């Protein structure tokens, strides 16, 4: 599924694309992505982490 664009803060989002390599449990049928799971702070990519620069 890596060709699907993803701008959400989802645990499967990586570099703006969905990183799922196969379908998993459907979490919602009302939103835009049925596989969306909110990313926790320790799972976010470098864009979601605070900067160490002063």
C-alpha positions as CSV (number, residue, x, y, z in Angstrom):
1,X,0.0,0.0,0.0
2,X,3.0,2.3,-0.1
3,X,1.7,4.3,-3.1
4,X,-1.2,5.7,-1.1
5,X,-0.6,9.3,0.0
6,X,-1.1,9.9,3.7
7,X,-0.9,13.2,5.5
8,X,-2.5,12.1,8.7
9,X,-0.7,11.5,12.0
10,X,-1.2,7.7,11.6
11,X,1.1,5.0,12.9
12,X,1.4,3.7,9.3
13,X,2.3,7.0,7.7
14,X,5.9,7.3,6.6
15,X,7.4,10.2,4.5
16,X,3.8,11.2,3.4
17,X,2.8,7.7,2.3
18,X,1.0,4.7,3.8
19,X,3.6,2.1,4.9
20,X,1.2,-0.8,5.2
21,X,2.4,-3.7,3.1
22,X,-0.8,-5.6,3.5
23,X,-4.4,-5.0,4.6
24,X,-5.1,-5.2,8.4
25,X,-8.1,-4.8,10.6
26,X,-10.5,-2.1,9.5
27,X,-10.8,0.5,12.3
28,X,-13.3,2.9,10.8
29,X,-15.7,3.1,7.8
30,X,-16.7,6.7,8.3
31,X,-13.3,8.4,7.8
32,X,-11.0,8.6,4.7
33,X,-8.8,5.7,5.7
34,X,-10.2,2.5,7.2
35,X,-6.8,1.5,8.6
36,X,-6.1,4.8,10.4
37,X,-4.6,4.4,13.9
38,X,-3.3,7.6,15.6
39,X,0.4,7.6,16.0
40,X,1.7,7.8,19.6
41,X,4.6,10.2,20.4
42,X,7.2,7.5,20.4
43,X,6.1,6.2,17.0
44,X,6.1,9.6,15.2
45,X,8.7,10.4,12.5
46,X,11.2,13.2,12.8
47,X,8.6,15.8,11.8
48,X,6.6,15.0,14.9
49,X,9.5,15.0,17.3
50,X,10.7,18.2,19.1
51,X,13.9,19.7,17.8
52,X,17.0,19.7,19.9
53,X,18.2,22.9,18.4
54,X,18.0,26.1,20.5
